[in-house]
Amino acid sequence: MTQDELKQAVAREAIKYVVDGEIVGVGTGSTANFFIDELAKIKDSIKGAVASSEATAERLRGHGIDVFELNQVARMSVYIDGADEITAQGAMIKGGGGALTREKIVASVAEKFICIADASKLVKTLGKFPLPVEVIPMAQSAVARQLMKLNLGPDCEIELRFKDGKPFITDNGCIILDIIGLKIADPVALEAQINQITGVVSVGLFAKQGANVCLLGAPDGVKTMNF
Ligand SMILES: O=C(CO)[C@H](O)[C@H](O)COP(=O)(O)O
């Protein structure tokens, strides 16, 4: 099976978690896109969706699914999204697509975070994938200096994210600093430390509030991990 077929398999499985008549929170990325395509098949049984990025909102609307502003929504049963890395305890690195802040906000309103991922995303220790930090542009250097002071390890480097030769700008008008070369021993503690730096909007560590369920796609089938 290809990686895309594994992503499609978990996306199909995730439909079981969607509650009839409700609004579903939808993540960002290639796995989330497969989920949106599956959601389109049952669009008449849901009220609509809240999107975690402009790209997701556009794909949902393209399928004729109603997109609600989060401010219009008081509760959501589920938020369904991919991850860049996930541990056997449900802690994740997210934000490879740069949507970490909106993902965290929408996930915080949902009762359950259902992570959908192919088996390559399951890791013992988070940090091989660069950890994204969304930052207010004027604070780029100040935040980078504060991150370096955290002594994150001898191999740690901080890089401004670029796209098409220009600094990547998020849907919130901010920049991303990627922390490379981490081995994250205590994800909850690191998430709290980075959140406290002035100028940081959010960090792509989802540890204090990690996944509740992970649907992990492997060639021998989809495994369900409950946390
Ligand atoms: O956090 C994300 C986007 O900001 C994605 O969920 C994460 O990057 C995984 O993406 P993909 O499903 O394409 O592997």
The ligand as a Gaussian input file, in Angstrom:
#p B3LYP/6-31G(d) Opt

LIG

0 1
 O       -0.319000      19.982000      11.293000
 C       -0.564000      19.896000      10.126000
 C       -0.694000      21.079000       9.241000
 O       -0.389000      22.274000       9.905000
 C       -0.777000      18.555000       9.509000
 O       -1.751000      17.884000      10.222000
 C        0.495000      17.786000       9.544000
 O        1.514000      18.571000       8.920000
 C        0.372000      16.443000       8.822000
 O        0.197000      16.661000       7.467000
 P        0.000000      15.486000       6.437000
 O       -1.322000      14.876000       6.726000
 O        0.051000      16.176000       5.096000
 O        1.144000      14.519000       6.624000

